[in-house]
């Protein structure tokens, strides 16, 4: 089972709290854009931490990401 990132957790929690019927289309686009930016920043932070660690000497970050997070948190 892959781990859940902090951004994925927040998206799920907010999705449970916010009622989609009251969100306007433009607000929805802004939310999606903000989530995608947050996912990208989070991945960059995890990659920076990985590269600073000893693990980076034994395998690539992409391999680590797939193994730990299962390829989740990709912004499209």
N, C-alpha and C positions, 0 to 999 in steps of 0.2 A: 504494500500500500504506500502510495506516495504522500509526502508531507504537504500540508496546506500552508501557503504563505500568508503573511499578515494581510496583504491586500485582498487575497481571495477570501479570507475570513471576514473582513470588513464588508466586502461586496455582498456576501451571503447574508450577513446580519442586517445590513441596510435594506436589502431586498425583502427581507422578512418584515421590516418595520414600515417601509414606504409602500403605499398603495398605488399601484400603477395607474389606476383610474384617475388619479388626481395629478399626474405628472403630464405636463404639456409636451408635445413632440420636440420642441426646441430644448426644453429642459432635459429630456431624455438624451438628446444628442450631446449636450454639454456634459452630462453625467458619464456617458459612455466614453467620451474623449478624456475626461479627467481620470477615469478608471484605467484606461489604456496607458496614459502617461505615468500613473502611479505604478502600474505593473512593470513598465519599462525601467523606471528609476529603481524600483526594488530589485529587479534582476541585475542591474548594473552594480548596485551596492553589494549584492551577494557575490557577484563575480569579482569585484575588487577585493572583498574579504577573502575569497577563495585564492585569488592570485597571490595574496600576501601570506597565505598559510603554507605549511609544509606539504599539504596534499597536492599542490600544483606541480610538485616535482615528479609525481608518480602517474598522473592522469590529466587529461585535458578538462577544462571547465565544462565543455559540452557533455562529456561523459558523466561528470559529477552531477550536473543539472538533471540529466535524464534519469540517473539512478536515484537521486534524492527526491526530485519533484515530478518525475514522470513526464517531463515536457510541458507541464502545466504552466500557466502564467505567461503565456506567449501573447503579446499584443499584435493584433493583425490590422 
